[in-house]
Amino acid sequence: MRFLCLLLLPLILSSCSDPQRKFKRGMEGTWDIVEESIILINPDGTTETLSEKTDVGVLTLTEPVFDDGVFLDYTLTLNDGSFSWSLQPFKADEEAKRVFFYYFYCNDLFGCDMIATIESDKRNTQQWSFYRKTGATSGSGTAHRKTTWVLERRD
Amino acid sequence: MKKPLLYFLVLLSSFPMLAQETGVHFCLRADYERSKMTGSDLNDFFNSYNAYYAGVIPQEFDTLSPHEFSHPAFGAGLRFLMGEGNIGFSSGLLGTYGYAKRTRNAVFQNDIETELAMRVRDLNIQFEVGMYFFQRVFIHGHITGRFRKTVADLGYYYQDGSYSLGDEYDILGVYSGLTTTVDLGGSVGLKLGPVYIPVSVSFPTQFASDDGLLTLIDYDVRQIRWTDLPRDYGQWVDDPVNMDPFNDFVRMNSLQSFRINIAVEYWF
């Protein structure tokens, strides 16, 4: 019994799971992209709403065939898009601050992934934003196009 | 959170059993670590970023002081005493965990703000051996396995307050790395009843060092430009091809630290 404490300490440590795996466990399943907003952030600080949509599409995250512990496969269908993504790699980073949609823009190794910043991480709701540089409509310099998705878990 | 709490309550319930054993003592420990970093690679990044954007960055990055990552820590361990009278043998095996975070910001003329939010998590496993005198005064030498996990979020706040760690600029990302050292040191302590108060000094050795091979890196990103955090930001932007992978990035061994700890232990 005297070493009971020593035996328990690893259990205490192991019970604190890392954010990346916890996020992965929470994300597996089907999510509706219920809202999308696209805004333009101009260099002078003004913003313009470029579009606002509801019922945007469906994101399904499934366990990959060869599971290495942190990846899921994403299948993404956007309702008004002519392209869909099927079983491509998806994961959050180690700190669960970003999500990675690999091979989102193209199929090359570099420059094709989409990285979104996690703005809200709740059990049944997620909010992610991703950005692109673009021309400004007000002020001089580079503007940034911010796309925000709100996702809700499908029962 | 319920699971760790349950384990902790079970842990507490076993203390009376341990206290009946002479010679071996379970202890809980709280300490404060005053550390001094041996390297300045992060400051090289800050200084080179400021220099590259000189003239368009009215609020520059402040650099880090060498003591910036000092922090409190908590832990537990076992103490073993053997001897009679006024002198005896003492040893201990301790584990402690400490955490510090610091943030640095730079603001461009166009109000885009660059933020580097840094976190260090230090796990120390320390073995001590020494002598005690008059049941009160202890002198130990120690060897410590020290594991420092560093994570740095480099993000932009845009003019409307939106925060991005995305891929629209190559430098944005979450950089992380592990600094592993074997530290040697010594301590002097005073025991007052069940409370033990040691003061220790520890020096990092280069035994099992990675010799600068490991860098602060964004593991998840796939981009043509280096994904390590550069020491010279200007070269990373303008001449990335000629960067030296062993010297031109923030090396994990630059986050090694000399440290002084003052602790309070309760022996059961």
Chai-1 contact restraints between the chains, C-beta under 6 A:
chainA,res_idxA,chainB,res_idxB,connection_type,confidence,min_distance_angstrom,max_distance_angstrom,comment,restraint_id
A,M1,B,M17,contact,1.0,0.0,6.0,A-B,restraint_1
A,R2,B,L18,contact,1.0,0.0,6.0,A-B,restraint_2
A,R2,B,E21,contact,1.0,0.0,6.0,A-B,restraint_3
A,L4,B,S14,contact,1.0,0.0,6.0,A-B,restraint_4
A,C5,B,L11,contact,1.0,0.0,6.0,A-B,restraint_5
A,C5,B,S14,contact,1.0,0.0,6.0,A-B,restraint_6
A,C5,B,F26,contact,1.0,0.0,6.0,A-B,restraint_7
A,L8,B,Y7,contact,1.0,0.0,6.0,A-B,restraint_8
A,L8,B,L11,contact,1.0,0.0,6.0,A-B,restraint_9
A,L11,B,Y7,contact,1.0,0.0,6.0,A-B,restraint_10
A,I12,B,P4,contact,1.0,0.0,6.0,A-B,restraint_11
A,I12,B,Y7,contact,1.0,0.0,6.0,A-B,restraint_12
A,S15,B,K3,contact,1.0,0.0,6.0,A-B,restraint_13
A,S15,B,P4,contact,1.0,0.0,6.0,A-B,restraint_14
A,I41,B,Y158,contact,1.0,0.0,6.0,A-B,restraint_15
A,I41,B,Q159,contact,1.0,0.0,6.0,A-B,restraint_16
A,I41,B,D160,contact,1.0,0.0,6.0,A-B,restraint_17
A,P43,B,N110,contact,1.0,0.0,6.0,A-B,restraint_18
A,G45,B,Q159,contact,1.0,0.0,6.0,A-B,restraint_19
A,T47,B,D160,contact,1.0,0.0,6.0,A-B,restraint_20
A,D93,B,V174,contact,1.0,0.0,6.0,A-B,restraint_21
A,D93,B,D220,contact,1.0,0.0,6.0,A-B,restraint_22
A,E95,B,V174,contact,1.0,0.0,6.0,A-B,restraint_23
A,K97,B,L165,contact,1.0,0.0,6.0,A-B,restraint_24
A,K97,B,V174,contact,1.0,0.0,6.0,A-B,restraint_25
A,R98,B,L165,contact,1.0,0.0,6.0,A-B,restraint_26
A,F100,B,D220,contact,1.0,0.0,6.0,A-B,restraint_27
A,F110,B,R222,contact,1.0,0.0,6.0,A-B,restraint_28
A,F110,B,Q223,contact,1.0,0.0,6.0,A-B,restraint_29
A,F110,B,I224,contact,1.0,0.0,6.0,A-B,restraint_30
A,D113,B,R222,contact,1.0,0.0,6.0,A-B,restraint_31
A,I115,B,G166,contact,1.0,0.0,6.0,A-B,restraint_32
A,I115,B,D167,contact,1.0,0.0,6.0,A-B,restraint_33
A,T117,B,S164,contact,1.0,0.0,6.0,A-B,restraint_34
A,T117,B,L165,contact,1.0,0.0,6.0,A-B,restraint_35
A,T117,B,G166,contact,1.0,0.0,6.0,A-B,restraint_36
A,F130,B,G166,contact,1.0,0.0,6.0,A-B,restraint_37
A,Y131,B,S164,contact,1.0,0.0,6.0,A-B,restraint_38
A,Y131,B,G166,contact,1.0,0.0,6.0,A-B,restraint_39
A,Y131,B,E168,contact,1.0,0.0,6.0,A-B,restraint_40
A,R132,B,E168,contact,1.0,0.0,6.0,A-B,restraint_41
A,K133,B,E168,contact,1.0,0.0,6.0,A-B,restraint_42
A,G141,B,N110,contact,1.0,0.0,6.0,A-B,restraint_43
A,H144,B,Y158,contact,1.0,0.0,6.0,A-B,restraint_44
A,K146,B,S162,contact,1.0,0.0,6.0,A-B,restraint_45
